[in-house]
């Protein structure tokens, strides 16, 4: 194994580690909401700098690799990795915002058990895992999953708006839905880039 190959593997491993932290941040933000755990919500916000540091590390590795004048295939992989790290950093930011909204909602009486919003979060995180897997392996139905889920989220927000007058703090609920929808955007973006990258390699 060449030194360049080792560095490429390190780049992929760092992307996987960053993805794991971003996924954990969203999951813990939702758990802070469901379990009304203010301490966990604050911990999610405090840990955001870990994801930021991963983005810096990935950029450093990528720039170092680009300086070695890689072949076209590696060049596309490196640029996609840099873009994925940006998307994952935004997922981390949105997880922090979810945690802040959860903290606000925890200060008020819970009207009903949270069912739909955690289900949306689960779907979003499944998409994230699929998208990162597509970075390592050939993509499989990633774009169609993303489009389907975005439609599901949009429909759920429309339903929630119908019951707007029944909620004491509808804005916080709607905003969490919106953030989960944004997470799907961050997931679809790297997936589409890697689909293009894979297709380009396959047919050229």
C-alpha positions as CSV (number, residue, x, y, z in Angstrom):
1,X,0.0,0.0,0.0
2,X,1.4,3.4,-1.0
3,X,1.6,6.4,1.3
4,X,-0.9,8.2,-0.9
5,X,-3.4,5.3,-0.6
6,X,-2.9,5.3,3.2
7,X,-3.7,9.0,3.3
8,X,-6.8,8.4,1.1
9,X,-8.0,5.8,3.6
10,X,-7.4,8.2,6.4
11,X,-9.6,10.7,4.6
12,X,-12.4,8.2,4.3
13,X,-12.0,7.1,8.0
14,X,-12.2,10.7,9.1
15,X,-15.3,11.3,7.1
16,X,-16.9,8.2,8.8
17,X,-15.9,9.5,12.2
18,X,-17.3,12.9,11.5
19,X,-20.5,11.4,10.2
20,X,-20.8,9.3,13.4
21,X,-20.5,12.4,15.6
22,X,-23.0,14.3,13.5
23,X,-25.5,11.4,13.6
24,X,-25.0,11.1,17.4
25,X,-25.6,14.9,17.8
26,X,-29.0,14.7,16.0
27,X,-30.0,11.5,17.9
28,X,-29.0,13.1,21.3
29,X,-30.8,16.3,20.4
30,X,-34.0,14.3,19.8
31,X,-33.5,12.3,22.9
32,X,-33.2,15.5,24.9
33,X,-36.6,16.4,23.5
34,X,-38.3,13.1,24.1
35,X,-36.9,12.5,27.5
36,X,-37.0,16.2,28.5
37,X,-33.4,16.1,29.4
38,X,-32.0,19.7,29.6
39,X,-28.5,18.5,30.6
40,X,-28.3,16.4,27.4
41,X,-29.5,19.3,25.3
42,X,-26.7,21.5,26.7
43,X,-24.1,18.7,26.1
44,X,-25.1,18.5,22.5
45,X,-24.5,22.3,22.1
46,X,-21.2,22.0,24.0
47,X,-19.9,19.2,21.7
48,X,-20.5,21.1,18.5
49,X,-16.9,22.2,18.4
50,X,-15.8,18.5,17.9
51,X,-17.6,18.4,14.6
52,X,-16.1,21.7,13.6
53,X,-12.6,20.3,14.3
54,X,-13.3,17.3,12.1
55,X,-14.2,19.7,9.2
56,X,-10.9,21.5,9.7
57,X,-9.0,18.2,9.8
58,X,-10.6,16.9,6.6
59,X,-9.8,20.1,4.8
60,X,-6.2,19.8,5.9
61,X,-5.9,16.2,4.7
62,X,-7.6,17.0,1.4
63,X,-5.4,20.0,0.7
64,X,-2.3,17.9,1.5
65,X,-3.6,15.2,-1.0
66,X,-4.3,17.8,-3.7
67,X,-0.8,19.1,-3.5
68,X,0.4,15.6,-4.7
69,X,-1.3,16.1,-8.1
70,X,-3.7,13.1,-7.8
71,X,-5.2,11.4,-10.8
72,X,-8.7,12.4,-11.9
73,X,-10.4,9.7,-10.0
74,X,-8.7,10.5,-6.7
75,X,-9.2,14.3,-7.4
76,X,-13.0,13.8,-7.7
77,X,-13.0,11.7,-4.5
78,X,-11.0,14.4,-2.6
79,X,-13.3,17.3,-3.6
80,X,-16.4,15.3,-2.8
81,X,-14.9,14.5,0.7
82,X,-14.4,18.3,1.3
83,X,-18.0,19.0,0.3
84,X,-19.4,16.2,2.4
85,X,-17.5,17.6,5.5
86,X,-19.2,20.9,4.9
87,X,-22.6,19.2,4.8
88,X,-21.9,17.2,8.0
89,X,-20.8,20.4,9.7
90,X,-24.2,21.9,8.9
91,X,-25.9,18.8,10.2
92,X,-24.0,19.3,13.5
93,X,-25.2,23.0,13.6
94,X,-28.8,21.9,13.0
95,X,-28.5,19.3,15.8
96,X,-27.4,22.2,18.1
97,X,-30.4,24.2,17.1
98,X,-32.7,21.2,17.7
99,X,-31.2,20.9,21.2
100,X,-31.8,24.5,21.9
101,X,-35.5,24.2,20.8
102,X,-35.8,21.1,22.9
103,X,-34.5,23.0,25.9
104,X,-37.2,25.7,25.3
105,X,-39.9,23.1,25.0
106,X,-38.8,21.3,28.1
107,X,-39.7,24.4,30.1
108,X,-43.4,23.9,29.2
109,X,-45.9,21.1,30.0
110,X,-45.8,18.3,27.4
111,X,-49.0,18.2,25.5
112,X,-48.7,14.7,24.1
113,X,-46.0,12.0,23.6
114,X,-43.6,12.8,20.8
115,X,-44.1,10.2,18.1
116,X,-43.9,11.7,14.6
117,X,-40.9,14.0,15.1
118,X,-38.6,11.2,16.4
119,X,-39.8,9.0,13.5
120,X,-38.7,11.8,11.1
121,X,-35.3,12.0,12.9
122,X,-34.9,8.2,12.5
123,X,-35.6,8.4,8.8
124,X,-33.2,11.3,8.4
125,X,-30.4,9.5,10.2
126,X,-30.9,6.4,8.1
127,X,-30.5,8.6,5.0
128,X,-27.3,10.0,6.4
129,X,-25.9,6.5,7.0
130,X,-26.8,5.5,3.5
131,X,-25.2,8.6,2.0
132,X,-21.9,8.1,3.8
133,X,-22.0,4.4,2.8
134,X,-22.4,5.6,-0.8
135,X,-19.1,7.5,-0.4
136,X,-17.3,4.3,0.4
137,X,-19.3,1.9,-1.9
138,X,-21.3,2.4,-5.2
139,X,-24.5,4.3,-4.5
140,X,-27.8,2.5,-4.3
141,X,-31.1,4.4,-4.6
142,X,-29.8,7.3,-2.4
143,X,-31.4,10.1,-4.4
144,X,-34.8,8.4,-4.7
145,X,-34.8,7.9,-0.9
146,X,-34.0,11.5,-0.4
147,X,-36.7,12.8,-2.6
148,X,-39.3,10.5,-1.0
149,X,-38.4,11.6,2.5
150,X,-38.5,15.3,1.6
151,X,-42.0,14.8,0.4
152,X,-42.9,13.0,3.7
153,X,-41.4,15.9,5.8
154,X,-43.2,18.6,3.7
155,X,-46.5,16.7,4.2
156,X,-46.0,16.4,7.9
157,X,-45.3,20.2,8.2
158,X,-48.5,20.9,6.3
159,X,-50.5,18.6,8.7
160,X,-48.9,20.2,11.7
161,X,-49.9,23.6,10.4
162,X,-53.5,22.5,10.4
163,X,-53.3,22.0,14.2
164,X,-51.3,25.2,14.7
165,X,-53.9,26.7,17.1
166,X,-53.8,23.7,19.4
167,X,-50.1,24.0,20.2
168,X,-48.8,26.3,22.9
169,X,-45.4,26.6,21.2
170,X,-46.0,25.7,17.5
171,X,-42.9,27.6,16.3
172,X,-40.5,25.3,18.2
173,X,-42.2,22.1,16.8
174,X,-42.3,23.5,13.3
175,X,-38.7,24.6,13.5
176,X,-37.5,21.2,14.6
177,X,-39.4,19.7,11.6
178,X,-37.7,22.3,9.4
179,X,-34.3,21.4,10.7
180,X,-34.9,17.7,10.1
181,X,-35.9,18.6,6.6
182,X,-32.7,20.6,6.2
183,X,-30.8,17.5,7.4
184,X,-32.2,15.7,4.4
185,X,-30.9,18.4,2.1
186,X,-27.5,18.0,3.6
187,X,-27.8,14.2,3.1
188,X,-29.0,14.5,-0.5
189,X,-26.2,16.9,-1.5
190,X,-23.2,14.6,-0.9
191,X,-25.2,11.7,-2.3
192,X,-25.9,13.5,-5.6
193,X,-22.2,14.5,-5.8
194,X,-21.0,11.0,-5.3
195,X,-23.6,9.6,-7.7
196,X,-22.2,11.9,-10.3
197,X,-18.6,10.9,-9.4
198,X,-19.5,7.2,-9.6
199,X,-21.3,7.6,-12.9
200,X,-18.5,9.6,-14.4
201,X,-16.0,6.9,-13.5
202,X,-18.2,4.1,-14.8
203,X,-18.8,5.6,-18.2
204,X,-15.5,7.3,-18.9
